[in-house]
Amino acid sequence: MNKTAAFLTALTSLLLVLSASPAEARTGVDLTPPDSAAVTVALVDELDGGSAVTAVIVRRPGSGDVILLRRSTASGSRLASAIAMLMLQRTSAPPVTRETRIQIQGAGVPAAWRANWLPRLENLVARLRRADARLIPGIGTVPAENLSLPPAAARS
């Protein structure tokens, strides 16, 4: 399977997990797929790097990766860009040995994703805006939610 096909398969699986999140909240049942890899998505007031609107912090395996969205510009398309970057990093790059920060300037979303998945990501950002603040190591106390990337995007 080529990298593009693997990436699209992983993204589809992720978005299926995202679409299941409201059911998890209603039932209290953990719908996280086995062997999935968690990522924390958080809203922050400012990002290091000046004009960056989103940042992906890739940490050593077991340390918990983080997607940071600037509160003033957070959107489903910016979250999609960050998820795509993190999944690409996880599936095609060797595991990191120290924290790596990836700054994202724009928000590119493939046209095929707009109709099916962008509304779900917008809903996730809306939930994030209402989320309780909690301590994220190395970031501070900010509104945050965990989400699960599919096993295909898990690091080995």
Secondary structure by P-SEA (a helix, b strand, c coil): ccaaaaaaaaaaaaaaaaaaaaaaaacccccccccbbbbbbbcccccccccccbbbbbcccccbbbbbcccccccaaaaaaaaaaaaaaaccccccccbbbbbbcbbbbccccccccaaaaaaaaaaaaabbbbbccccccccbbbbbcccccccc
